[in-house]
Amino acid sequence: MPRQERKVVRVSVRPAFASNWLIDKLGDFHRQHEDIDLEIYASKITNLRTVGADIAICYGKANEWAGFGCTKLLTGRLFPVCNPSYRKTLGEISHPKDLLRAVLLRLPRHPWKPWFEAAGVKYAESAKGLLFSDAHLMLNAAANGQGVALAFDVLARNDLKMEKLVRLFDLSIPSDCDYYAVYPEGALSKPETNLFLDWLVATCRNEPTDTQETQVR
């Protein structure tokens, strides 16, 4: 009797999302679909046509992936976090303006100015200091006491639970980017790819998001 070929879904995902969200959830998918193998490639996606994945989990805006199927997975909010020990070195932090004396870790997609504006603090975006290309690196730097990160709520949740990071203020702002499942034409013709996408959407739908919008003046 011929050996039955295994079903495989190839998933490309940014390191931050892989490490801080996806890996913790994969056991649930495997329990539901033991006959489907997942191949996970953690990489910075620059050209979806050369990735060779069935689905890529991307962060950005929907119009960035013209010519591909695109399903929104997660929206989120941004708020400042840092290592508990680093928090102690800052002294009294009672108002957002007190963060101006901290080392502010930066991502190109998440400038600090909008958060400070929501807090009623004048801030000219700095071109100095640590700039990261990936949120995973930035959050690791914050967890290791290198400064304060403006974190996407979903990505920071595990580190907050484990007390590697602490949240500094209730105030959060909406991110202008979201997480999407992006896939080439024809990818969903594979039943296993459809099943994985359905699981992603359902799992993300149950994910709590931050709702703190109170402005601090």
Accessible surface in RSA format (square Angstrom, percent):
REM  Atomic radii and reference values for relative SASA: ProtOr
REM  Chains: A
REM  Algorithm: Lee & Richards
REM  Probe-radius: 1.40
REM  Slices: 20
REM RES _ NUM      All-atoms   Total-Side   Main-Chain    Non-polar    All polar
REM                ABS   REL    ABS   REL    ABS   REL    ABS   REL    ABS   REL
RES MET A   1   233.85 121.1 151.23 100.1  82.62 196.7 122.40 104.1 111.45 147.6
RES PRO A   2   123.82  90.2 102.17  93.1  21.66  78.7 114.18  94.3   9.64  59.9
RES ARG A   3   227.67  95.6 194.05  98.9  33.62  80.0  79.58 108.8 148.08  89.7
RES GLN A   4   152.28  85.2 132.75  97.0  19.53  46.5  52.54 111.8  99.74  75.6
RES GLU A   5   156.34  89.8 134.20 101.5  22.13  52.7  56.55 109.4  99.78  81.5
RES ARG A   6   117.04  49.1 102.81  52.4  14.23  33.9  56.98  77.9  60.07  36.4
RES LYS A   7    81.31  39.7  78.74  48.3   2.58   6.1  42.92  38.6  38.39  40.9
RES VAL A   8    29.31  19.3  26.50  24.0   2.81   6.8  26.50  23.0   2.81   7.6
RES VAL A   9     0.00   0.0   0.00   0.0   0.00   0.0   0.00   0.0   0.00   0.0
RES ARG A  10    89.59  37.6  89.59  45.7   0.00   0.0  13.33  18.2  76.26  46.2
RES VAL A  11     0.00   0.0   0.00   0.0   0.00   0.0   0.00   0.0   0.00   0.0
RES SER A  12     0.16   0.1   0.16   0.2   0.00   0.0   0.00   0.0   0.16   0.2
RES VAL A  13     0.00   0.0   0.00   0.0   0.00   0.0   0.00   0.0   0.00   0.0
RES ARG A  14    46.51  19.5  46.51  23.7   0.00   0.0   8.75  12.0  37.76  22.9
RES PRO A  15    40.32  29.4  39.50  36.0   0.82   3.0  40.32  33.3   0.00   0.0
RES ALA A  16     2.95   2.7   2.95   4.6   0.00   0.0   2.95   4.2   0.00   0.0
RES PHE A  17     0.29   0.1   0.29   0.2   0.00   0.0   0.29   0.2   0.00   0.0
RES ALA A  18     6.27   5.8   6.27   9.7   0.00   0.0   6.27   8.8   0.00   0.0
RES SER A  19    55.18  46.6  32.71  43.6  22.48  51.8  15.37  32.7  39.82  55.8
RES ASN A  20    15.06  10.4  11.75  11.4   3.31   8.0   0.36   0.9  14.70  14.2
RES TRP A  21     4.63   1.9   3.35   1.6   1.28   3.0   4.53   2.4   0.10   0.2
RES LEU A  22     0.00   0.0   0.00   0.0   0.00   0.0   0.00   0.0   0.00   0.0
RES ILE A  23    94.03  53.5  83.55  62.2  10.49  25.3  83.55  60.2  10.49  28.5
RES ASP A  24    95.22  66.7  60.81  60.5  34.41  81.4  25.41  59.8  69.81  69.6
RES LYS A  25    58.73  28.7  55.56  34.1   3.17   7.6  19.51  17.6  39.22  41.8
RES LEU A  26    31.67  17.6  30.22  21.6   1.45   3.6  30.42  21.4   1.25   3.4
RES GLY A  27    36.05  44.5   0.00   N/A  36.05  44.5  30.51  83.7   5.54  12.4
RES ASP A  28    53.67  37.6  52.39  52.1   1.28   3.0  17.96  42.3  35.70  35.6
RES PHE A  29     0.96   0.5   0.96   0.6   0.00   0.0   0.96   0.6   0.00   0.0
RES HIS A  30    99.47  54.4  99.12  68.9   0.35   0.9  65.52  67.5  33.95  39.5
RES ARG A  31   167.06  70.1 145.93  74.4  21.14  50.3  68.55  93.7  98.52  59.7
RES GLN A  32   105.20  58.8  72.53  53.0  32.67  77.8  34.96  74.4  70.24  53.3
RES HIS A  33    33.72  18.4  31.78  22.1   1.94   5.0  20.49  21.1  13.23  15.4
RES GLU A  34   116.43  66.8 106.03  80.2  10.40  24.8  28.61  55.3  87.81  71.7
RES ASP A  35    69.03  48.4  64.25  63.9   4.79  11.3  38.53  90.7  30.50  30.4
RES ILE A  36     3.73   2.1   0.67   0.5   3.07   7.4   0.67   0.5   3.07   8.3
RES ASP A  37    49.66  34.8  47.08  46.9   2.58   6.1  18.14  42.7  31.52  31.4
RES LEU A  38    44.99  25.1  15.81  11.3  29.19  73.4  15.81  11.1  29.19  78.5
RES GLU A  39    60.77  34.9  56.14  42.5   4.62  11.0  28.38  54.9  32.39  26.4
RES ILE A  40    55.45  31.6  24.71  18.4  30.74  74.1  24.71  17.8  30.74  83.4
RES TYR A  41   108.90  50.8 105.26  59.9   3.64   9.5  86.05  64.7  22.85  28.2
RES ALA A  42    61.57  56.6  30.58  47.2  30.99  70.5  30.58  43.1  30.99  82.1
RES SER A  43    45.60  38.5  39.86  53.2   5.74  13.2  38.38  81.7   7.22  10.1
RES LYS A  44   122.98  60.0 102.52  62.9  20.45  48.7  61.48  55.3  61.50  65.5
RES ILE A  45    30.45  17.3   7.69   5.7  22.75  54.8   8.73   6.3  21.71  58.9
RES THR A  46   120.65  85.8  80.27  81.4  40.38  96.2  59.66  80.1  60.99  92.2
RES ASN A  47    72.61  50.1  67.18  64.9   5.42  13.1  19.69  47.4  52.92  51.2
RES LEU A  48    28.50  15.9  12.75   9.1  15.74  39.6  12.75   9.0  15.74  42.4
RES ARG A  49   172.45  72.4 137.74  70.2  34.71  82.7  59.94  81.9 112.51  68.2
RES THR A  50   108.11  76.9  74.31  75.3  33.79  80.5  65.36  87.8  42.74  64.6
RES VAL A  51    50.65  33.3  18.78  17.0  31.87  76.8  25.16  21.9  25.50  69.2
RES GLY A  52    60.37  74.5   0.00   N/A  60.37  74.5  42.59 116.9  17.78  39.8
RES ALA A  53    15.30  14.1   2.50   3.9  12.81  29.1   3.94   5.6  11.36  30.1
RES ASP A  54    18.30  12.8  17.98  17.9   0.32   0.7   0.27   0.6  18.03  18.0
RES ILE A  55     0.35   0.2   0.00   0.0   0.35   0.8   0.35   0.2   0.00   0.0
RES ALA A  56     1.90   1.7   1.24   1.9   0.66   1.5   1.24   1.7   0.66   1.8
RES ILE A  57     0.00   0.0   0.00   0.0   0.00   0.0   0.00   0.0   0.00   0.0
RES CYS A  58     5.66   4.3   4.82   5.4   0.84   2.0   5.00  12.7   0.66   0.7
RES TYR A  59    30.83  14.4  22.61  12.9   8.22  21.4  22.61  17.0   8.22  10.1
RES GLY A  60     0.21   0.3   0.00   N/A   0.21   0.3   0.00   0.0   0.21   0.5
RES LYS A  61    93.77  45.7  91.96  56.4   1.81   4.3  46.15  41.5  47.62  50.7
RES ALA A  62    51.16  47.0  40.83  63.0  10.33  23.5  40.99  57.7  10.17  26.9
RES ASN A  63   125.41  86.5  97.20  93.9  28.21  67.9  45.23 108.9  80.18  77.5
RES GLU A  64    77.86  44.7  44.51  33.7  33.35  79.4  35.01  67.7  42.85  35.0
RES TRP A  65    29.23  11.7  24.13  11.7   5.10  12.0  12.94   6.9  16.29  26.4
RES ALA A  66    86.49  79.5  60.23  92.9  26.26  59.7  71.18 100.2  15.31  40.5
RES GLY A  67    62.71  77.3   0.00   N/A  62.71  77.3  35.43  97.2  27.28  61.1
RES PHE A  68    35.61  17.8  15.14   9.4  20.47  53.3  19.07  11.6  16.54  47.3
RES GLY A  69    26.73  33.0   0.00   N/A  26.73  33.0  21.24  58.3   5.49  12.3
RES CYS A  70    47.97  36.3  15.84  17.7  32.12  75.5  15.29  38.7  32.67  35.2
RES THR A  71    36.81  26.2  33.34  33.8   3.47   8.3  27.80  37.3   9.01  13.6
RES LYS A  72   107.79  52.6  87.84  53.9  19.94  47.5  46.63  42.0  61.15  65.1
RES LEU A  73    15.39   8.6   0.00   0.0  15.39  38.7   0.87   0.6  14.51  39.1
RES LEU A  74     6.75   3.8   3.96   2.8   2.80   7.0   6.75   4.7   0.00   0.0
RES THR A  75    68.21  48.5  64.76  65.6   3.45   8.2  36.46  49.0  31.75  48.0
RES GLY A  76     6.02   7.4   0.00   N/A   6.02   7.4   1.59   4.4   4.43   9.9
RES ARG A  77    33.05  13.9  33.05  16.8   0.00   0.0  11.41  15.6  21.64  13.1
RES LEU A  78     7.68   4.3   7.68   5.5   0.00   0.0   7.68   5.4   0.00   0.0
RES PHE A  79     5.03   2.5   5.03   3.1   0.00   0.0   5.03   3.0   0.00   0.0
RES PRO A  80     0.00   0.0   0.00   0.0   0.00   0.0   0.00   0.0   0.00   0.0
RES VAL A  81     0.00   0.0   0.00   0.0   0.00   0.0   0.00   0.0   0.00   0.0
RES CYS A  82     0.00   0.0   0.00   0.0   0.00   0.0   0.00   0.0   0.00   0.0
RES ASN A  83    25.84  17.8  25.84  25.0   0.00   0.0   0.31   0.8  25.53  24.7
RES PRO A  84    41.95  30.6  39.78  36.3   2.17   7.9  40.89  33.8   1.06   6.6
RES SER A  85    75.24  63.6  72.45  96.7   2.80   6.4  34.06  72.5  41.18  57.7
RES TYR A  86    30.39  14.2  27.08  15.4   3.32   8.6  25.59  19.2   4.81   5.9
RES ARG A  87    71.96  30.2  71.96  36.7   0.00   0.0  16.48  22.5  55.48  33.6
RES LYS A  88   166.70  81.3 144.20  88.5  22.50  53.6  91.45  82.3  75.25  80.2
RES THR A  89   103.66  73.7  64.34  65.2  39.32  93.7  71.22  95.7  32.44  49.0
RES LEU A  90    15.27   8.5   8.84   6.3   6.43  16.2  11.88   8.3   3.39   9.1
RES GLY A  91    40.66  50.1   0.00   N/A  40.66  50.1  38.43 105.5   2.22   5.0
RES GLU A  92   132.22  75.9 114.58  86.7  17.65  42.0  51.93 100.4  80.30  65.6
RES ILE A  93    16.78   9.6   0.88   0.7  15.91  38.3   0.88   0.6  15.91  43.2
RES SER A  94    79.33  67.0  48.39  64.6  30.94  71.3  37.86  80.6  41.47  58.1
RES HIS A  95    36.42  19.9  36.42  25.3   0.00   0.0  31.25  32.2   5.17   6.0
RES PRO A  96     0.00   0.0   0.00   0.0   0.00   0.0   0.00   0.0   0.00   0.0
RES LYS A  97   120.56  58.8 114.47  70.2   6.09  14.5  56.62  51.0  63.94  68.1
RES ASP A  98    23.50  16.5  20.74  20.6   2.76   6.5   3.07   7.2  20.43  20.4
RES LEU A  99     0.00   0.0   0.00   0.0   0.00   0.0   0.00   0.0   0.00   0.0
RES LEU A 100    84.85  47.3  57.16  40.9  27.69  69.6  57.84  40.6  27.00  72.7
RES ARG A 101   134.67  56.5  97.56  49.7  37.11  88.4  71.53  97.8  63.14  38.3
RES ALA A 102    13.47  12.4   0.00   0.0  13.47  30.6   0.91   1.3  12.55  33.2
RES VAL A 103    70.78  46.6  65.82  59.6   4.97  12.0  70.68  61.4   0.10   0.3
RES LEU A 104    20.67  11.5  12.33   8.8   8.34  21.0  12.33   8.7   8.34  22.4
RES LEU A 105     0.72   0.4   0.00   0.0   0.72   1.8   0.00   0.0   0.72   1.9
RES ARG A 106    28.48  12.0  27.96  14.3   0.52   1.2   7.74  10.6  20.74  12.6
RES LEU A 107    16.15   9.0  12.28   8.8   3.87   9.7  12.28   8.6   3.87  10.4
RES PRO A 108    92.37  67.3  61.09  55.7  31.28 113.7  70.84  58.5  21.53 133.8
RES ARG A 109    99.24  41.7  85.54  43.6  13.71  32.6  39.88  54.5  59.37  36.0
RES HIS A 110     8.33   4.6   6.04   4.2   2.29   5.9   6.88   7.1   1.45   1.7
RES PRO A 111    55.54  40.5  50.00  45.6   5.54  20.1  54.06  44.6   1.48   9.2
RES TRP A 112     0.27   0.1   0.27   0.1   0.00   0.0   0.05   0.0   0.22   0.4
RES LYS A 113    90.57  44.2  90.57  55.6   0.00   0.0  34.73  31.3  55.84  59.5
RES PRO A 114    57.73  42.1  52.79  48.1   4.93  17.9  53.94  44.5   3.79  23.5
RES TRP A 115     0.00   0.0   0.00   0.0   0.00   0.0   0.00   0.0   0.00   0.0
RES PHE A 116     0.00   0.0   0.00   0.0   0.00   0.0   0.00   0.0   0.00   0.0
RES GLU A 117    98.20  56.4  82.44  62.4  15.76  37.5  34.48  66.7  63.73  52.0
RES ALA A 118    21.36  19.6  13.59  21.0   7.76  17.7  20.75  29.2   0.61   1.6
RES ALA A 119     0.12   0.1   0.00   0.0   0.12   0.3   0.00   0.0   0.12   0.3
RES GLY A 120    42.98  53.0   0.00   N/A  42.98  53.0  11.53  31.6  31.45  70.4
RES VAL A 121    13.36   8.8   7.35   6.7   6.01  14.5  11.52  10.0   1.85   5.0
RES LYS A 122   194.51  94.9 173.69 106.6  20.82  49.6 122.94 110.7  71.57  76.2
RES TYR A 123    32.60  15.2  19.59  11.1  13.01  33.9  22.28  16.7  10.32  12.7
RES ALA A 124    88.72  81.6  68.90 106.3  19.83  45.1  73.61 103.7  15.12  40.1
RES GLU A 125    70.77  40.6  43.89  33.2  26.88  64.0  41.61  80.5  29.15  23.8
RES SER A 126    42.81  36.2  32.88  43.9   9.93  22.9  29.76  63.4  13.05  18.3
RES ALA A 127    96.83  89.0  66.44 102.5  30.39  69.1  69.75  98.2  27.08  71.7
RES LYS A 128   172.71  84.3 161.63  99.2  11.08  26.4 109.47  98.5  63.24  67.4
RES GLY A 129    59.80  73.7   0.00   N/A  59.80  73.7  32.51  89.2  27.29  61.1
RES LEU A 130    79.20  44.1  77.57  55.5   1.63   4.1  79.20  55.6   0.00   0.0
RES LEU A 131   100.09  55.7  69.54  49.7  30.55  76.8  69.54  48.8  30.55  82.2
RES PHE A 132    32.78  16.4  29.60  18.3   3.17   8.3  32.78  19.9   0.00   0.0
RES SER A 133    70.08  59.2  50.32  67.2  19.75  45.5  32.16  68.5  37.92  53.1
RES ASP A 134    13.30   9.3  12.53  12.5   0.77   1.8  11.14  26.2   2.16   2.2
RES ALA A 135    17.45  16.0  13.58  21.0   3.87   8.8  13.58  19.1   3.87  10.3
RES HIS A 136    44.25  24.2  44.24  30.7   0.01   0.0  25.92  26.7  18.33  21.3
RES LEU A 137    93.40  52.0  90.50  64.7   2.90   7.3  90.88  63.8   2.52   6.8
RES MET A 138     3.10   1.6   3.10   2.1   0.00   0.0   1.85   1.6   1.26   1.7
RES LEU A 139     3.02   1.7   3.02   2.2   0.00   0.0   3.02   2.1   0.00   0.0
RES ASN A 140    63.08  43.5  62.95  60.8   0.14   0.3  14.40  34.6  48.69  47.1
RES ALA A 141    13.32  12.2   7.37  11.4   5.95  13.5  12.85  18.1   0.47   1.2
RES ALA A 142     0.00   0.0   0.00   0.0   0.00   0.0   0.00   0.0   0.00   0.0
RES ALA A 143    19.36  17.8   9.56  14.8   9.80  22.3   9.58  13.5   9.78  25.9
RES ASN A 144   109.01  75.2  85.12  82.3  23.89  57.5  21.90  52.7  87.11  84.2
RES GLY A 145    26.89  33.2   0.00   N/A  26.89  33.2  10.36  28.4  16.53  37.0
RES GLN A 146    91.78  51.3  82.55  60.3   9.23  22.0  16.13  34.3  75.65  57.4
RES GLY A 147     0.00   0.0   0.00   N/A   0.00   0.0   0.00   0.0   0.00   0.0
RES VAL A 148     0.00   0.0   0.00   0.0   0.00   0.0   0.00   0.0   0.00   0.0
RES ALA A 149     0.00   0.0   0.00   0.0   0.00   0.0   0.00   0.0   0.00   0.0
RES LEU A 150     1.91   1.1   1.71   1.2   0.21   0.5   1.71   1.2   0.21   0.6
RES ALA A 151     0.53   0.5   0.00   0.0   0.53   1.2   0.53   0.7   0.00   0.0
RES PHE A 152     5.51   2.8   2.45   1.5   3.05   7.9   2.45   1.5   3.05   8.7
RES ASP A 153     4.36   3.1   2.84   2.8   1.52   3.6   2.84   6.7   1.52   1.5
RES VAL A 154     1.75   1.2   0.01   0.0   1.74   4.2   0.01   0.0   1.74   4.7
RES LEU A 155     3.42   1.9   3.41   2.4   0.00   0.0   3.41   2.4   0.00   0.0
RES ALA A 156     0.00   0.0   0.00   0.0   0.00   0.0   0.00   0.0   0.00   0.0
RES ARG A 157    45.95  19.3  45.31  23.1   0.64   1.5  25.76  35.2  20.19  12.2
RES ASN A 158    42.64  29.4  41.83  40.4   0.82   2.0  13.86  33.4  28.78  27.8
RES ASP A 159    16.40  11.5  16.40  16.3   0.00   0.0   0.00   0.0  16.40  16.4
RES LEU A 160    47.50  26.5  35.04  25.1  12.47  31.3  35.32  24.8  12.19  32.8
RES LYS A 161   153.57  74.9 121.11  74.3  32.46  77.3  82.69  74.4  70.87  75.5
RES MET A 162   121.82  63.1  92.69  61.3  29.13  69.3  80.07  68.1  41.74  55.3
RES GLU A 163   129.95  74.6 120.02  90.8   9.94  23.7  32.95  63.7  97.01  79.2
RES LYS A 164    97.31  47.5  91.58  56.2   5.73  13.6  52.24  47.0  45.07  48.0
RES LEU A 165     1.62   0.9   0.00   0.0   1.62   4.1   0.00   0.0   1.62   4.4
RES VAL A 166    45.10  29.7  42.48  38.5   2.61   6.3  45.10  39.2   0.00   0.0
RES ARG A 167    71.96  30.2  45.03  23.0  26.93  64.1  28.59  39.1  43.37  26.3
RES LEU A 168    20.99  11.7   1.66   1.2  19.33  48.6   2.90   2.0  18.09  48.7
RES PHE A 169    24.77  12.4  16.58  10.3   8.18  21.3  24.57  14.9   0.19   0.6
RES ASP A 170    91.43  64.0  86.55  86.1   4.89  11.6  12.51  29.4  78.92  78.7
RES LEU A 171     1.81   1.0   1.63   1.2   0.18   0.5   1.71   1.2   0.10   0.3
RES SER A 172     2.21   1.9   0.00   0.0   2.21   5.1   0.00   0.0   2.21   3.1
RES ILE A 173    18.01  10.2  17.87  13.3   0.13   0.3  18.01  13.0   0.00   0.0
RES PRO A 174    89.11  64.9  77.80  70.9  11.30  41.1  77.80  64.2  11.30  70.3
RES SER A 175    13.71  11.6   0.00   0.0  13.71  31.6   0.28   0.6  13.44  18.8
RES ASP A 176    96.16  67.4  72.55  72.2  23.61  55.8  45.92 108.1  50.24  50.1
RES CYS A 177     2.92   2.2   2.77   3.1   0.15   0.3   0.15   0.4   2.77   3.0
RES ASP A 178    20.87  14.6  20.87  20.8   0.00   0.0   0.00   0.0  20.87  20.8
RES TYR A 179     6.71   3.1   6.71   3.8   0.00   0.0   0.24   0.2   6.47   8.0
RES TYR A 180    17.65   8.2  17.65  10.0   0.00   0.0   6.35   4.8  11.30  13.9
RES ALA A 181     0.00   0.0   0.00   0.0   0.00   0.0   0.00   0.0   0.00   0.0
RES VAL A 182     0.57   0.4   0.00   0.0   0.57   1.4   0.00   0.0   0.57   1.5
RES TYR A 183    25.31  11.8  24.68  14.0   0.63   1.6  11.44   8.6  13.87  17.1
RES PRO A 184    50.68  36.9  49.37  45.0   1.31   4.8  49.66  41.0   1.02   6.3
RES GLU A 185   170.80  98.1 137.37 103.9  33.43  79.6  59.97 116.0 110.84  90.5
RES GLY A 186    48.22  59.5   0.00   N/A  48.22  59.5  34.06  93.5  14.15  31.7
RES ALA A 187     9.87   9.1   1.38   2.1   8.49  19.3   9.05  12.7   0.82   2.2
RES LEU A 188    52.05  29.0  44.75  32.0   7.30  18.4  45.24  31.8   6.81  18.3
RES SER A 189    93.31  78.8  56.92  76.0  36.39  83.8  50.89 108.4  42.41  59.4
RES LYS A 190    59.58  29.1  58.09  35.6   1.49   3.5  49.43  44.5  10.14  10.8
RES PRO A 191    91.48  66.7  85.67  78.1   5.81  21.1  90.93  75.1   0.55   3.4
RES GLU A 192    20.54  11.8  19.97  15.1   0.57   1.4   0.38   0.7  20.16  16.5
RES THR A 193     0.00   0.0   0.00   0.0   0.00   0.0   0.00   0.0   0.00   0.0
RES ASN A 194    54.64  37.7  54.64  52.8   0.00   0.0  13.44  32.3  41.20  39.8
RES LEU A 195    68.88  38.4  67.71  48.4   1.17   2.9  67.71  47.6   1.17   3.2
RES PHE A 196     0.00   0.0   0.00   0.0   0.00   0.0   0.00   0.0   0.00   0.0
RES LEU A 197    12.70   7.1  12.70   9.1   0.00   0.0  12.70   8.9   0.00   0.0
RES ASP A 198    87.85  61.5  81.18  80.8   6.67  15.8  27.32  64.3  60.53  60.4
RES TRP A 199    13.10   5.3   6.86   3.3   6.25  14.7  12.63   6.7   0.47   0.8
RES LEU A 200     0.00   0.0   0.00   0.0   0.00   0.0   0.00   0.0   0.00   0.0
RES VAL A 201    37.53  24.7  35.88  32.5   1.65   4.0  36.33  31.6   1.20   3.3
RES ALA A 202    42.58  39.1  41.65  64.3   0.93   2.1  41.83  58.9   0.75   2.0
RES THR A 203    26.12  18.6  19.97  20.2   6.15  14.7  19.67  26.4   6.45   9.8
RES CYS A 204     5.22   3.9   0.67   0.7   4.55  10.7   0.67   1.7   4.55   4.9
RES ARG A 205   173.71  72.9 140.31  71.5  33.40  79.5  72.26  98.8 101.45  61.5
RES ASN A 206   124.44  85.8  96.62  93.4  27.82  67.0  31.79  76.5  92.65  89.6
RES GLU A 207    23.68  13.6  10.92   8.3  12.76  30.4   1.18   2.3  22.50  18.4
RES PRO A 208    86.68  63.2  75.09  68.4  11.59  42.1  86.68  71.6   0.00   0.0
RES THR A 209    56.67  40.3  39.51  40.1  17.15  40.9  14.14  19.0  42.53  64.3
RES ASP A 210    22.67  15.9  10.93  10.9  11.74  27.8  10.82  25.5  11.85  11.8
RES THR A 211   106.04  75.4  88.31  89.5  17.74  42.3  62.20  83.6  43.84  66.3
RES GLN A 212    72.81  40.7  71.11  52.0   1.70   4.1   7.99  17.0  64.82  49.2
RES GLU A 213   113.18  65.0  98.69  74.7  14.49  34.5  23.56  45.6  89.62  73.2
RES THR A 214    96.88  68.9  86.30  87.5  10.57  25.2  65.05  87.4  31.83  48.1
RES GLN A 215    91.57  51.2  72.12  52.7  19.44  46.3  21.50  45.8  70.07  53.1
RES VAL A 216    40.55  26.7  37.85  34.3   2.70   6.5  40.55  35.2   0.00   0.0
RES ARG A 217   184.50  77.5 135.01  68.8  49.49 117.8  88.07 120.4  96.43  58.4
END  Absolute sums over single chains surface
CHAIN  1 A    11368.8       8922.8       2446.0       6015.3       5353.5
END  Absolute sums over all chains
TOTAL         11368.8       8922.8       2446.0       6015.3       5353.5
